[in-house]
Amino acid sequence: MERKKVEFMYLTQEEVKQNLPSQKEIIKIMEDVFIAHTEGKAILPPKFPLDLEQKYGGHLNIMPGYLGDIDIAGIKLITAYLDNLEKGLPSAMAMVNLYKSTTGEPLAIMEGGLITLLRTGAVSGVAAKYLASENAKILGVIGGGAVAPYHIYSVAEAINLDEVRVIDINHARAQKVAKKVSQELGIKVIAKDSCKDVVEGADIIITSTRMEKPKPLVKNEWVKDGALVMGTGQAFELDYEIPRRADKIIVDNLAQCKKIPMGWGFSVLFRDKIIDWPDIYAEMGEVILNESKRRKNNKEVILLWPRGMGTEDVATAYYVYQNALKKKIGTKLSLF
């Protein structure tokens, strides 16, 4: 049989931007991803980091995934080089590849940075929707990098916020985030001078820094009863007393969390014997599907550890791909 021509779509960052889902849509997409995992309709191999820290001060993460509900396979490759900003480059760059699961034919290759930002923020929106205390109104965000606005957009989509507080090691960056998001959402967003000022009285706390080593930016005594705390940064950013105190610890995918290299993110809690795996209460998919897995009262402190899943990128990229097909946006390339 004559070999058929294989073509795929290439999408630049600007083309991806034109085809992204709305905040409402991306929250629903993330909910569907979590549910697919809980129902056994997803395949998620562990992330594979290619560590170049000692040689070049960076690493490359390889994140594959398959979603049976939409029958699409894919992989995201994302780099992290913190010194890139001094070279006029983003500290993180990403690409997402989609494949036809039945044959392995490539469907699309697209810029993955915007997809990463959008889906990362959307997980915070899902968590706020299902785990925040009743009448939660104040959000505190530690870390004013590129993903910070997306956390705020998504939480604001899920619940009605009165106030957002932001801090960054670079105060001007926090001010820029505050001004931008305040203008876009029409809510009060303040750049604060201390982590304490961000955390005290906040109903939802999100840590989102690029620290290389664990550091307790959030002290237990600052965290109010009833708070939802999400540790999304590269290193562990919380006082060890917070996981000890937490009434519930939730993860995105337990199997993947167990395979995170020791010393990365929340894994330090297991290394230092602060908690053990039986202390994990539920996965987000269980929380969405089962009301009994959610908050019991407005006093519970709930801690979420979302490590990020390749399936989240695959689902978001597939939406972008379908949208681009409808709009006839993108460049058609031939593999052979």
BALOBA-1460 file (C-alpha; in Angstrom, 3 decimals):
// residues 336
<rec num="1" residu="m" x="0.000" y="0.000" z="0.000"/>
<rec num="2" residu="e" x="1.255" y="3.462" z="-0.865"/>
<rec num="3" residu="r" x="2.185" y="5.492" z="2.186"/>
<rec num="4" residu="k" x="-0.287" y="8.284" z="2.804"/>
<rec num="5" residu="k" x="0.700" y="11.895" z="3.299"/>
<rec num="6" residu="v" x="0.811" y="12.984" z="6.933"/>
<rec num="7" residu="e" x="0.055" y="16.625" z="7.684"/>
<rec num="8" residu="f" x="-0.354" y="18.494" z="10.953"/>
<rec num="9" residu="m" x="-1.205" y="21.972" z="12.174"/>
<rec num="10" residu="y" x="1.392" y="24.392" z="13.538"/>
<rec num="11" residu="l" x="0.190" y="27.210" z="15.799"/>
<rec num="12" residu="t" x="2.300" y="30.132" z="17.011"/>
<rec num="13" residu="q" x="1.721" y="31.794" z="20.364"/>
<rec num="14" residu="e" x="-0.420" y="34.492" z="18.755"/>
<rec num="15" residu="e" x="-2.509" y="31.872" z="16.968"/>
<rec num="16" residu="v" x="-2.928" y="29.912" z="20.191"/>
<rec num="17" residu="k" x="-4.039" y="33.124" z="21.904"/>
<rec num="18" residu="q" x="-6.787" y="33.614" z="19.315"/>
<rec num="19" residu="n" x="-8.211" y="30.174" z="20.068"/>
<rec num="20" residu="l" x="-7.998" y="29.828" z="23.847"/>
<rec num="21" residu="p" x="-11.066" y="28.878" z="25.893"/>
<rec num="22" residu="s" x="-12.730" y="31.433" z="28.159"/>
<rec num="23" residu="q" x="-12.267" y="31.277" z="31.931"/>
<rec num="24" residu="k" x="-15.619" y="29.551" z="32.286"/>
<rec num="25" residu="e" x="-14.680" y="27.030" z="29.598"/>
<rec num="26" residu="i" x="-11.197" y="26.267" z="30.950"/>
<rec num="27" residu="i" x="-12.566" y="25.599" z="34.444"/>
<rec num="28" residu="k" x="-14.993" y="23.085" z="32.909"/>
<rec num="29" residu="i" x="-12.178" y="21.535" z="30.863"/>
<rec num="30" residu="m" x="-10.077" y="21.057" z="34.011"/>
<rec num="31" residu="e" x="-13.053" y="19.564" z="35.858"/>
<rec num="32" residu="d" x="-13.479" y="17.060" z="33.021"/>
<rec num="33" residu="v" x="-9.776" y="16.158" z="33.195"/>
<rec num="34" residu="f" x="-9.964" y="15.484" z="36.939"/>
<rec num="35" residu="i" x="-13.102" y="13.413" z="36.466"/>
<rec num="36" residu="a" x="-11.482" y="11.406" z="33.653"/>
<rec num="37" residu="h" x="-8.655" y="10.445" z="35.998"/>
<rec num="38" residu="t" x="-10.998" y="9.430" z="38.788"/>
<rec num="39" residu="e" x="-13.109" y="7.345" z="36.394"/>
<rec num="40" residu="g" x="-10.059" y="5.594" z="34.951"/>
<rec num="41" residu="k" x="-10.391" y="7.210" z="31.520"/>
<rec num="42" residu="a" x="-6.962" y="8.834" z="31.469"/>
<rec num="43" residu="i" x="-3.371" y="7.638" z="31.227"/>
<rec num="44" residu="l" x="-0.722" y="9.744" z="32.935"/>
<rec num="45" residu="p" x="2.880" y="8.525" z="32.906"/>
<rec num="46" residu="p" x="5.070" y="10.317" z="35.445"/>
<rec num="47" residu="k" x="6.699" y="13.588" z="34.449"/>
<rec num="48" residu="f" x="10.234" y="13.063" z="33.238"/>
<rec num="49" residu="p" x="12.665" y="15.877" z="34.104"/>
<rec num="50" residu="l" x="15.817" y="16.231" z="32.036"/>
<rec num="51" residu="d" x="18.036" y="17.873" z="34.645"/>
<rec num="52" residu="l" x="20.556" y="20.365" z="33.295"/>
<rec num="53" residu="e" x="20.733" y="22.437" z="36.485"/>
<rec num="54" residu="q" x="24.408" y="21.772" z="37.199"/>
<rec num="55" residu="k" x="25.488" y="22.316" z="33.597"/>
<rec num="56" residu="y" x="23.248" y="25.185" z="32.442"/>
<rec num="57" residu="g" x="21.011" y="26.142" z="35.380"/>
<rec num="58" residu="g" x="17.801" y="24.725" z="33.965"/>
<rec num="59" residu="h" x="15.732" y="21.670" z="33.237"/>
<rec num="60" residu="l" x="13.261" y="20.330" z="30.703"/>
<rec num="61" residu="n" x="10.070" y="18.573" z="31.809"/>
<rec num="62" residu="i" x="8.464" y="15.983" z="29.535"/>
<rec num="63" residu="m" x="4.752" y="15.584" z="30.300"/>
<rec num="64" residu="p" x="2.772" y="12.984" z="28.303"/>
<rec num="65" residu="g" x="-0.904" y="12.145" z="28.704"/>
<rec num="66" residu="y" x="-3.933" y="10.475" z="27.153"/>
<rec num="67" residu="l" x="-7.611" y="11.310" z="27.678"/>
<rec num="68" residu="g" x="-10.090" y="8.589" z="26.777"/>
<rec num="69" residu="d" x="-13.163" y="10.813" z="26.902"/>
<rec num="70" residu="i" x="-11.847" y="12.824" z="23.928"/>
<rec num="71" residu="d" x="-9.559" y="9.990" z="22.682"/>
<rec num="72" residu="i" x="-6.513" y="12.214" z="22.212"/>
<rec num="73" residu="a" x="-2.887" y="11.654" z="23.180"/>
<rec num="74" residu="g" x="-0.265" y="14.327" z="23.574"/>
<rec num="75" residu="i" x="2.873" y="15.544" z="25.206"/>
<rec num="76" residu="k" x="4.072" y="18.865" z="26.561"/>
<rec num="77" residu="l" x="7.722" y="19.775" z="26.751"/>
<rec num="78" residu="i" x="8.420" y="22.722" z="29.018"/>
<rec num="79" residu="t" x="11.734" y="24.244" z="30.017"/>
<rec num="80" residu="a" x="12.672" y="26.193" z="33.146"/>
<rec num="81" residu="y" x="15.780" y="28.385" z="33.053"/>
<rec num="82" residu="l" x="15.569" y="31.094" z="35.703"/>
<rec num="83" residu="d" x="18.509" y="33.093" z="34.274"/>
<rec num="84" residu="n" x="16.851" y="33.426" z="30.875"/>
<rec num="85" residu="l" x="15.299" y="36.781" z="31.746"/>
<rec num="86" residu="e" x="18.785" y="38.298" z="31.735"/>
<rec num="87" residu="k" x="19.201" y="36.968" z="28.186"/>
<rec num="88" residu="g" x="15.959" y="38.439" z="26.878"/>
<rec num="89" residu="l" x="14.201" y="35.059" z="26.959"/>
<rec num="90" residu="p" x="11.259" y="33.771" z="29.011"/>
<rec num="91" residu="s" x="12.250" y="31.694" z="32.040"/>
<rec num="92" residu="a" x="9.890" y="29.004" z="30.776"/>
<rec num="93" residu="m" x="9.129" y="27.960" z="27.193"/>
<rec num="94" residu="a" x="6.773" y="25.197" z="26.139"/>
<rec num="95" residu="m" x="5.389" y="23.255" z="23.185"/>
<rec num="96" residu="v" x="2.413" y="20.898" z="23.103"/>
<rec num="97" residu="n" x="2.134" y="18.110" z="20.532"/>
<rec num="98" residu="l" x="-1.182" y="16.325" z="19.861"/>
<rec num="99" residu="y" x="-1.503" y="12.883" z="18.279"/>
<rec num="100" residu="k" x="-4.284" y="10.742" z="16.869"/>
<rec num="101" residu="s" x="-4.389" y="7.990" z="19.467"/>
<rec num="102" residu="t" x="-5.445" y="5.237" z="17.019"/>
<rec num="103" residu="t" x="-2.500" y="5.644" z="14.630"/>
<rec num="104" residu="g" x="0.014" y="7.967" z="16.285"/>
<rec num="105" residu="e" x="-0.323" y="10.522" z="13.482"/>
<rec num="106" residu="p" x="0.591" y="14.048" z="14.609"/>
<rec num="107" residu="l" x="-2.377" y="16.418" z="14.645"/>
<rec num="108" residu="a" x="-0.790" y="19.632" z="15.904"/>
<rec num="109" residu="i" x="2.281" y="21.278" z="17.347"/>
<rec num="110" residu="m" x="1.657" y="24.510" z="19.181"/>
<rec num="111" residu="e" x="3.214" y="27.014" z="21.543"/>
<rec num="112" residu="g" x="2.457" y="25.813" z="25.049"/>
<rec num="113" residu="g" x="3.243" y="28.752" z="27.321"/>
<rec num="114" residu="l" x="-0.204" y="30.324" z="27.212"/>
<rec num="115" residu="i" x="-1.819" y="26.900" z="27.599"/>
<rec num="116" residu="t" x="0.309" y="26.270" z="30.699"/>
<rec num="117" residu="l" x="-0.630" y="29.601" z="32.267"/>
<rec num="118" residu="l" x="-4.336" y="29.203" z="31.546"/>
<rec num="119" residu="r" x="-4.718" y="25.629" z="32.762"/>
<rec num="120" residu="t" x="-2.541" y="26.230" z="35.856"/>
<rec num="121" residu="g" x="-4.715" y="29.136" z="36.924"/>
<rec num="122" residu="a" x="-7.882" y="27.209" z="36.134"/>
<rec num="123" residu="v" x="-6.994" y="24.481" z="38.648"/>
<rec num="124" residu="s" x="-7.095" y="27.172" z="41.336"/>
<rec num="125" residu="g" x="-10.543" y="28.151" z="40.092"/>
<rec num="126" residu="v" x="-11.756" y="24.551" z="40.321"/>
<rec num="127" residu="a" x="-10.364" y="24.271" z="43.848"/>
<rec num="128" residu="a" x="-12.009" y="27.536" z="44.907"/>
<rec num="129" residu="k" x="-15.339" y="26.383" z="43.471"/>
<rec num="130" residu="y" x="-15.396" y="23.129" z="45.426"/>
<rec num="131" residu="l" x="-13.205" y="23.723" z="48.486"/>
<rec num="132" residu="a" x="-13.312" y="27.406" z="49.507"/>
<rec num="133" residu="s" x="-15.276" y="28.335" z="52.604"/>
<rec num="134" residu="e" x="-18.773" y="29.737" z="52.273"/>
<rec num="135" residu="n" x="-18.656" y="33.451" z="51.473"/>
<rec num="136" residu="a" x="-14.901" y="33.429" z="50.779"/>
<rec num="137" residu="k" x="-14.068" y="36.942" z="49.571"/>
<rec num="138" residu="i" x="-10.327" y="37.579" z="49.998"/>
<rec num="139" residu="l" x="-7.589" y="35.995" z="47.873"/>
<rec num="140" residu="g" x="-3.880" y="36.248" z="48.665"/>
<rec num="141" residu="v" x="-1.275" y="35.413" z="46.005"/>
<rec num="142" residu="i" x="2.427" y="35.053" z="46.797"/>
<rec num="143" residu="g" x="4.442" y="35.372" z="43.613"/>
<rec num="144" residu="g" x="3.737" y="37.940" z="40.914"/>
<rec num="145" residu="g" x="5.086" y="36.086" z="37.899"/>
<rec num="146" residu="a" x="3.352" y="35.381" z="34.604"/>
<rec num="147" residu="v" x="0.898" y="32.870" z="36.080"/>
<rec num="148" residu="a" x="-0.299" y="35.131" z="38.929"/>
<rec num="149" residu="p" x="-3.027" y="36.932" z="36.910"/>
<rec num="150" residu="y" x="-4.380" y="33.585" z="35.702"/>
<rec num="151" residu="h" x="-4.822" y="32.324" z="39.259"/>
<rec num="152" residu="i" x="-6.770" y="35.492" z="40.014"/>
<rec num="153" residu="y" x="-8.872" y="35.388" z="36.820"/>
<rec num="154" residu="s" x="-9.924" y="31.826" z="37.505"/>
<rec num="155" residu="v" x="-10.710" y="32.198" z="41.203"/>
<rec num="156" residu="a" x="-12.684" y="35.357" z="40.379"/>
<rec num="157" residu="e" x="-14.656" y="33.346" z="37.799"/>
<rec num="158" residu="a" x="-15.456" y="30.656" z="40.370"/>
<rec num="159" residu="i" x="-16.395" y="32.858" z="43.352"/>
<rec num="160" residu="n" x="-17.201" y="36.511" z="44.021"/>
<rec num="161" residu="l" x="-14.044" y="38.201" z="45.311"/>
<rec num="162" residu="d" x="-13.985" y="41.511" z="47.163"/>
<rec num="163" residu="e" x="-10.219" y="41.830" z="47.491"/>
<rec num="164" residu="v" x="-7.015" y="40.348" z="46.087"/>
<rec num="165" residu="r" x="-3.574" y="40.822" z="47.628"/>
<rec num="166" residu="v" x="-0.351" y="40.166" z="45.726"/>
<rec num="167" residu="i" x="3.309" y="40.156" z="46.685"/>
<rec num="168" residu="d" x="6.474" y="39.491" z="44.724"/>
<rec num="169" residu="i" x="10.180" y="39.724" z="45.487"/>
<rec num="170" residu="n" x="10.081" y="42.473" z="42.859"/>
<rec num="171" residu="h" x="7.518" y="44.951" z="44.227"/>
<rec num="172" residu="a" x="7.136" y="46.710" z="40.856"/>
<rec num="173" residu="r" x="6.091" y="43.389" z="39.336"/>
<rec num="174" residu="a" x="3.435" y="42.916" z="42.020"/>
<rec num="175" residu="q" x="2.189" y="46.449" z="41.390"/>
<rec num="176" residu="k" x="1.984" y="45.717" z="37.661"/>
<rec num="177" residu="v" x="-0.116" y="42.599" z="38.320"/>
<rec num="178" residu="a" x="-2.365" y="44.515" z="40.719"/>
<rec num="179" residu="k" x="-2.981" y="47.353" z="38.256"/>
<rec num="180" residu="k" x="-3.590" y="45.051" z="35.296"/>
<rec num="181" residu="v" x="-6.001" y="42.674" z="37.046"/>
<rec num="182" residu="s" x="-7.845" y="45.438" z="38.890"/>
<rec num="183" residu="q" x="-8.547" y="47.217" z="35.604"/>
<rec num="184" residu="e" x="-9.596" y="44.023" z="33.854"/>
<rec num="185" residu="l" x="-11.837" y="42.584" z="36.579"/>
<rec num="186" residu="g" x="-13.002" y="45.752" z="38.308"/>
<rec num="187" residu="i" x="-12.113" y="44.447" z="41.768"/>
<rec num="188" residu="k" x="-9.732" y="45.679" z="44.478"/>
<rec num="189" residu="v" x="-6.231" y="44.275" z="43.897"/>
<rec num="190" residu="i" x="-3.423" y="45.488" z="46.162"/>
<rec num="191" residu="a" x="0.340" y="44.962" z="45.968"/>
<rec num="192" residu="k" x="1.511" y="44.258" z="49.523"/>
<rec num="193" residu="d" x="4.922" y="44.651" z="51.163"/>
<rec num="194" residu="s" x="4.969" y="41.475" z="53.261"/>
<rec num="195" residu="c" x="3.735" y="37.912" z="53.025"/>
<rec num="196" residu="k" x="2.056" y="38.394" z="56.392"/>
<rec num="197" residu="d" x="-0.039" y="41.224" z="54.977"/>
<rec num="198" residu="v" x="-1.074" y="38.991" z="52.081"/>
<rec num="199" residu="v" x="-1.998" y="35.970" z="54.183"/>
<rec num="200" residu="e" x="-3.625" y="37.298" z="57.365"/>
<rec num="201" residu="g" x="-7.402" y="37.236" z="56.977"/>
<rec num="202" residu="a" x="-7.267" y="35.735" z="53.472"/>
<rec num="203" residu="d" x="-9.866" y="33.060" z="52.685"/>
<rec num="204" residu="i" x="-7.800" y="31.583" z="49.840"/>
<rec num="205" residu="i" x="-3.992" y="31.595" z="49.715"/>
<rec num="206" residu="i" x="-2.003" y="30.648" z="46.617"/>
<rec num="207" residu="t" x="1.777" y="30.385" z="46.608"/>
<rec num="208" residu="s" x="3.248" y="30.604" z="43.135"/>
<rec num="209" residu="t" x="6.946" y="31.442" z="43.202"/>
<rec num="210" residu="r" x="9.946" y="30.162" z="41.264"/>
<rec num="211" residu="m" x="12.087" y="29.577" z="44.348"/>
<rec num="212" residu="e" x="14.693" y="26.884" z="43.858"/>
<rec num="213" residu="k" x="14.764" y="25.722" z="47.500"/>
<rec num="214" residu="p" x="12.027" y="25.324" z="50.148"/>
<rec num="215" residu="k" x="11.354" y="28.404" z="52.273"/>
<rec num="216" residu="p" x="8.374" y="29.019" z="54.617"/>
<rec num="217" residu="l" x="6.897" y="32.157" z="53.054"/>
<rec num="218" residu="v" x="3.527" y="31.427" z="54.725"/>
<rec num="219" residu="k" x="3.535" y="31.034" z="58.511"/>
<rec num="220" residu="n" x="0.933" y="28.856" z="60.185"/>
<rec num="221" residu="e" x="-0.066" y="31.579" z="62.659"/>
<rec num="222" residu="w" x="-1.066" y="33.866" z="59.775"/>
<rec num="223" residu="v" x="-3.481" y="31.340" z="58.270"/>
<rec num="224" residu="k" x="-7.058" y="31.780" z="59.473"/>
<rec num="225" residu="d" x="-9.382" y="28.919" z="60.327"/>
<rec num="226" residu="g" x="-11.338" y="27.971" z="57.224"/>
<rec num="227" residu="a" x="-8.613" y="28.937" z="54.751"/>
<rec num="228" residu="l" x="-7.967" y="27.106" z="51.500"/>
<rec num="229" residu="v" x="-4.207" y="26.999" z="50.897"/>
<rec num="230" residu="m" x="-2.754" y="26.019" z="47.515"/>
<rec num="231" residu="g" x="0.959" y="25.396" z="47.121"/>
<rec num="232" residu="t" x="1.624" y="25.640" z="43.386"/>
<rec num="233" residu="g" x="5.224" y="26.845" z="43.316"/>
<rec num="234" residu="q" x="8.341" y="25.016" z="42.213"/>
<rec num="235" residu="a" x="9.599" y="24.616" z="45.805"/>
<rec num="236" residu="f" x="7.675" y="24.155" z="49.064"/>
<rec num="237" residu="e" x="6.670" y="27.604" z="50.341"/>
<rec num="238" residu="l" x="4.701" y="26.828" z="53.506"/>
<rec num="239" residu="d" x="5.463" y="26.495" z="57.197"/>
<rec num="240" residu="y" x="5.568" y="22.770" z="58.044"/>
<rec num="241" residu="e" x="2.903" y="23.378" z="60.697"/>
<rec num="242" residu="i" x="0.328" y="24.090" z="57.981"/>
<rec num="243" residu="p" x="0.194" y="20.524" z="56.579"/>
<rec num="244" residu="r" x="0.277" y="19.217" z="60.158"/>
<rec num="245" residu="r" x="-2.705" y="21.423" z="60.969"/>
<rec num="246" residu="a" x="-4.663" y="20.833" z="57.740"/>
<rec num="247" residu="d" x="-7.965" y="19.011" z="58.114"/>
<rec num="248" residu="k" x="-7.763" y="17.797" z="54.523"/>
<rec num="249" residu="i" x="-4.880" y="17.479" z="52.069"/>
<rec num="250" residu="i" x="-6.008" y="17.190" z="48.436"/>
<rec num="251" residu="v" x="-3.898" y="16.374" z="45.356"/>
<rec num="252" residu="d" x="-4.551" y="16.417" z="41.632"/>
<rec num="253" residu="n" x="-3.263" y="12.904" z="40.959"/>
<rec num="254" residu="l" x="-1.926" y="10.703" z="43.751"/>
<rec num="255" residu="a" x="-0.016" y="8.266" z="41.539"/>
<rec num="256" residu="q" x="1.917" y="11.093" z="39.892"/>
<rec num="257" residu="c" x="2.580" y="12.827" z="43.211"/>
<rec num="258" residu="k" x="4.186" y="9.652" z="44.522"/>
<rec num="259" residu="k" x="6.645" y="9.708" z="41.623"/>
<rec num="260" residu="i" x="7.773" y="13.329" z="41.971"/>
<rec num="261" residu="p" x="11.563" y="13.399" z="42.568"/>
<rec num="262" residu="m" x="12.285" y="13.678" z="46.290"/>
<rec num="263" residu="g" x="13.003" y="17.278" z="47.282"/>
<rec num="264" residu="w" x="10.712" y="18.843" z="44.650"/>
<rec num="265" residu="g" x="7.648" y="20.732" z="45.881"/>
<rec num="266" residu="f" x="5.535" y="18.920" z="48.464"/>
<rec num="267" residu="s" x="7.792" y="15.850" z="48.364"/>
<rec num="268" residu="v" x="9.884" y="17.445" z="51.126"/>
<rec num="269" residu="l" x="6.986" y="16.729" z="53.515"/>
<rec num="270" residu="f" x="7.453" y="13.007" z="52.971"/>
<rec num="271" residu="r" x="11.232" y="13.226" z="53.005"/>
<rec num="272" residu="d" x="11.132" y="15.053" z="56.350"/>
<rec num="273" residu="k" x="8.341" y="12.802" z="57.699"/>
<rec num="274" residu="i" x="5.896" y="15.680" z="58.263"/>
<rec num="275" residu="i" x="3.080" y="13.666" z="56.658"/>
<rec num="276" residu="d" x="2.746" y="10.243" z="55.040"/>
<rec num="277" residu="w" x="0.771" y="9.077" z="51.996"/>
<rec num="278" residu="p" x="-2.258" y="7.909" z="54.025"/>
<rec num="279" residu="d" x="-2.639" y="11.558" z="55.110"/>
<rec num="280" residu="i" x="-3.724" y="12.485" z="51.547"/>
<rec num="281" residu="y" x="-7.500" y="12.776" z="51.823"/>
<rec num="282" residu="a" x="-8.611" y="12.768" z="48.176"/>
<rec num="283" residu="e" x="-7.883" y="13.660" z="44.571"/>
<rec num="284" residu="m" x="-9.623" y="16.621" z="42.941"/>
<rec num="285" residu="g" x="-11.715" y="14.328" z="40.743"/>
<rec num="286" residu="e" x="-13.152" y="12.670" z="43.844"/>
<rec num="287" residu="v" x="-13.934" y="16.095" z="45.306"/>
<rec num="288" residu="i" x="-15.839" y="17.106" z="42.176"/>
<rec num="289" residu="l" x="-17.813" y="13.853" z="41.930"/>
<rec num="290" residu="n" x="-18.471" y="13.242" z="45.609"/>
<rec num="291" residu="e" x="-19.882" y="16.010" z="47.793"/>
<rec num="292" residu="s" x="-18.869" y="14.106" z="50.938"/>
<rec num="293" residu="k" x="-15.202" y="14.680" z="49.977"/>
<rec num="294" residu="r" x="-15.606" y="18.460" z="50.085"/>
<rec num="295" residu="r" x="-15.433" y="20.958" z="52.930"/>
<rec num="296" residu="k" x="-17.453" y="19.938" z="56.000"/>
<rec num="297" residu="n" x="-17.558" y="23.358" z="57.664"/>
<rec num="298" residu="n" x="-16.147" y="26.877" z="57.507"/>
<rec num="299" residu="k" x="-13.446" y="26.130" z="60.077"/>
<rec num="300" residu="e" x="-11.571" y="23.430" z="58.158"/>
<rec num="301" residu="v" x="-8.139" y="24.324" z="56.808"/>
<rec num="302" residu="i" x="-7.745" y="22.606" z="53.437"/>
<rec num="303" residu="l" x="-4.419" y="22.228" z="51.647"/>
<rec num="304" residu="l" x="-4.192" y="21.530" z="47.920"/>
<rec num="305" residu="w" x="-1.083" y="20.186" z="46.195"/>
<rec num="306" residu="p" x="-1.574" y="20.454" z="42.401"/>
<rec num="307" residu="r" x="1.582" y="19.294" z="40.658"/>
<rec num="308" residu="g" x="0.234" y="19.796" z="37.140"/>
<rec num="309" residu="m" x="-0.611" y="17.019" z="34.701"/>
<rec num="310" residu="g" x="0.170" y="16.536" z="31.036"/>
<rec num="311" residu="t" x="-3.487" y="15.629" z="30.508"/>
<rec num="312" residu="e" x="-4.434" y="19.203" z="31.454"/>
<rec num="313" residu="d" x="-2.246" y="20.486" z="28.631"/>
<rec num="314" residu="v" x="-3.588" y="17.884" z="26.196"/>
<rec num="315" residu="a" x="-7.202" y="18.813" z="26.947"/>
<rec num="316" residu="t" x="-6.553" y="22.548" z="26.613"/>
<rec num="317" residu="a" x="-4.492" y="22.112" z="23.448"/>
<rec num="318" residu="y" x="-7.224" y="19.959" z="21.912"/>
<rec num="319" residu="y" x="-9.746" y="22.774" z="22.486"/>
<rec num="320" residu="v" x="-7.314" y="25.208" z="20.805"/>
<rec num="321" residu="y" x="-6.786" y="22.787" z="17.914"/>
<rec num="322" residu="q" x="-10.510" y="22.296" z="17.297"/>
<rec num="323" residu="n" x="-11.155" y="26.018" z="17.502"/>
<rec num="324" residu="a" x="-8.327" y="26.752" z="15.064"/>
<rec num="325" residu="l" x="-9.726" y="24.210" z="12.609"/>
<rec num="326" residu="k" x="-13.106" y="25.950" z="12.669"/>
<rec num="327" residu="k" x="-11.517" y="29.369" z="12.151"/>
<rec num="328" residu="k" x="-9.027" y="28.056" z="9.581"/>
<rec num="329" residu="i" x="-6.150" y="29.485" z="11.618"/>
<rec num="330" residu="g" x="-2.664" y="27.928" z="11.642"/>
<rec num="331" residu="t" x="-0.071" y="26.618" z="9.224"/>
<rec num="332" residu="k" x="-0.388" y="23.170" z="7.672"/>
<rec num="333" residu="l" x="2.916" y="21.304" z="7.652"/>
<rec num="334" residu="s" x="3.803" y="17.958" z="6.121"/>
<rec num="335" residu="l" x="5.718" y="15.279" z="8.012"/>
<rec num="336" residu="f" x="6.236" y="13.260" z="4.826"/>
